[in-house]
Amino acid sequence: MESRFRIEDPAGAAARREAAVQRLRDETGIDEAMIDALVDTFYARVRDDRLIGPIFADRVADWAPHLTQMKLFWSSVALSTGVYQGRPMPKHLPLPIDARHFDRWLEIFVETARDLCPPVAARHFIERARRIAQSLELGIATAKGVMLAKDERFMRPAQAWTPD
């Protein structure tokens, strides 16, 4: 009787991953230098942004480790390298963010990708950034007990204003 389960050859799996990564590099022109430039420029713009900059400023004291993690994240997202091992959703759940913040994050990301990357690479990054924003927004809404309908956006309840 033949087994339905294949025993994975680690060397073969690594070779297949590297071939897939190389195909993506060849198709998009994306490499680590481009990822580094995109991440560094994007987060410099984020830090200066009036809407989302303060959210990052409240939580990121040392930018070097954050940027290192984001470069690994984008290498995994854009090139399927598998070098990022984090879990983004739990880190985003407690943040005071909603659709407006994701829209602004995406707007800055799109502008940065288009400014720095050749069109094929920019499209590749932007498509993935849109999926990430949508997934995080949906996850945050669900965690807050809000079930979004198709094309519905998550808006946090208005906070009561109190004078200082």
Secondary structure by P-SEA (a helix, b strand, c coil): cccccccccaaaaaaaaaaaaaaaaaaccccaaaaaaaaaaaaaaaaaccccaaaaaaccccaaaaaaaaaaaaaaaaccccccccccccccccccccaaaaaaaaaaaaaaaaacccaaaaaaaaaaaaaaaaaaaaaaaaaacccccccbbbbccccccccc
